[in-house]
Amino acid sequence: MNQHIKIAVLGGGGRTGQYLVNHLLEKGYSLKILLRNLPISDESSDPFILNLSNPLVEIVTGDAVCFDDIKRLLFDCQAIISTVGQRPGEPMVASSATENILKAMNEYGIHRYILVAGINIDTPFDKKGSQTKAATEWMKNTFPEIHTDRAKSYDLLTKSDVEWTLVRLPMIEYSDEILAAQASIVDCPGAGISTKNIAIFLEEQLSDKTYIRKAPFLYNI
Ligand SMILES: NC(=O)c1ccc[n+]([C@@H]2O[C@H](COP(=O)([O-])OP(=O)(O)OC[C@H]3O[C@@H](n4cnc5c(N)ncnc54)[C@H](OP(=O)(O)O)[C@@H]3O)[C@@H](O)[C@H]2O)c1
């Protein structure tokens, strides 16, 4: 089906990333997944653990803040999807990962980069309602370093030549449930989004050009 398309996945071992990996494999893509550590699990029925031994999966052990690791990850890939998230006490990851990815994309001639962030990112196209504005202010005041780092990542994207899509998410609900969902480039009137909806939307962006160089909010309605 899509085996000839190889996707580099970052954050694939995380809570949202596992749904994404499972969904991409259902769709038949070949994957290179960056993991800092291999998951330890006795849960042989866990679909994510089972999928890591899928012949369409290649694990790349490494860190998103290391350019050489990103180069090994992106080699031979046609697109990148990232659900990388900040871990407490670690160096800021969002802008470093984006900087490394953009540089490696440029070296390899890869065009498509799809990533996620929170609804606190501001863009010049926003018409944020009071709920989204309040969430943005809360994030700015509570996690200023993470907020600034995410904004820097957005800035790097807008200055690049690549076909990026930054998907802005409200509270994630970790669920296999497919609910009604909507995307908007101006505001996020929904309070939550299911992980399965995120996985579906991210995969759709591989072929859909609607949100190229845009930062849609995605939410359940
Ligand atoms: N949770 C929410 O409600 C919410 C809302 C809006 C947006 N978001 C965003 O959505 C994304 C996914 O959220 P989540 O809750 O699924 O995140 P998560 O479970 O915390 O997963 C984050 C992933 O990023 C990886 N990671 C972090 N630093 C890394 C590095 N330096 N190199 C390589 N991998 C690294 C982690 O790997 P390790 O296991 O090795 O640490 C993990 O796989 C994040 O960007 C988050 O900010 C979340």
The ligand as an ORCA input file, in Angstrom:
! r2SCAN-3c Opt
* xyz 0 1
  N      -0.774     16.062     26.934
  C      -1.564     17.042     26.503
  O      -2.709     17.245     26.940
  C      -1.062     17.936     25.386
  C      -1.828     19.022     24.968
  C      -1.404     19.790     23.889
  C      -0.213     19.464     23.244
  N       0.531     18.420     23.699
  C       1.768     18.088     22.964
  O       1.520     16.883     22.249
  C       2.725     16.132     22.146
  C       2.486     14.719     22.618
  O       2.043     14.743     23.958
  P       2.112     13.422     24.853
  O       1.356     13.712     26.099
  O       1.764     12.235     24.042
  O       3.676     13.396     25.171
  P       4.537     12.332     25.960
  O       3.778     11.107     26.287
  O       5.192     13.080     27.092
  O       5.655     11.922     24.898
  C       6.680     12.784     24.564
  C       7.648     11.993     23.700
  O       8.726     12.858     23.326
  C       9.920     12.119     23.480
  N      11.067     12.997     23.721
  C      11.186     14.003     24.625
  N      12.406     14.549     24.537
  C      13.066     13.883     23.560
  C      14.357     13.983     23.005
  N      15.243     14.904     23.437
  N      14.712     13.138     22.010
  C      13.844     12.203     21.558
  N      12.590     12.052     22.040
  C      12.211     12.882     23.036
  C       9.678     11.243     24.692
  O      10.629     10.209     24.715
  P      11.169      9.600     26.123
  O      10.147      8.583     26.516
  O      12.498      9.039     25.756
  O      11.236     10.729     27.111
  C       8.262     10.787     24.384
  O       8.274      9.706     23.476
  C       3.785     16.916     22.929
  O       4.479     17.752     22.038
  C       2.950     17.766     23.862
  O       3.610     18.955     24.248
  C       0.142     17.654     24.743
*
